[in-house]
Amino acid sequence: MLLNFIVLFQQINVEEKIKNAPDKGYEIGVMIGTYLPFVLLVILAYFMYHKAKNRKDFDD
């Protein structure tokens, strides 16, 4: 529930920044800056999952 609120709040802020952007380069920078942290978290989560799945001392 809190995550949905945060995402909604960020989306409104991003749309406002894009609407008031001086040029296309700024819009691209805003989009990269918005999605890059989420992409990095997904990559980190997958890496941790992959490492945990392939542990040798895990008897399953």
Secondary structure as UniProt FT lines:
FT   HELIX           2..19
FT   HELIX           24..53
FT   TURN            56..57
//
